Amino acid sequence: MSTNENLKAAFAGESQANRKYLAFAKKAEQEGFKQVAKLFRAAAEAETIHAHAHLRVMNGVKNTVENLQEAINGEGYEFKEMYPKFIEEAQKEGNKQAEISFKNANEVEKIHHKLYSKALETVKMGKDIKSTKIWVCKICGNTVEDLPDFCPICNAKKDNFIEIT
């Protein structure tokens, strides 16, 4: 493998470790292990530092227009190609939980694609997007600017949304 392939693999691994360790921290916290949770969060932060370093070396962070376009491309791939295949396979295997997880993510990726596309148009005019609250559903990840009473994707109540600051 080339160094660039190694950087991509390292970036993916460090990114996954970050997310996994944050999930582990949440579970440790729920079980009353506050210091173990803190250790997991500390390691997760370190993994983020490693991932960002690898991404920097790969010249993976560009200007905002280029970053938005890359995000649009990634979200488009996920909801047009990746998740439909995953959903189909989960249905074939009768794995209802995976099917629901994939369907929820697929719907949210469509929303992200629209939000990024709208942002790209604005940034190309040299402006920032309008200042508004942004909310994320803790159940399915739905991302909204107007807080609904119930999530239109997973039907979670409004108190399951967190405001992103």
Secondary structure, DSSP 4 states (H G I P E B T S, - for coil): --HHHHHHHHHHHHHHHHHHHHHHHHHHHHTT-HHHHHHHHHHHHHHHHHHHHHHHHTT----HHHHHHHHHHHHHHIIIIIHHHHHHHHHHHT-HHHHHHHHHHHHHHHHHHHHHHHHHHHHHTT-PPPP--EEEETTT--EESS--SB-TTT--BGGGEEEE-
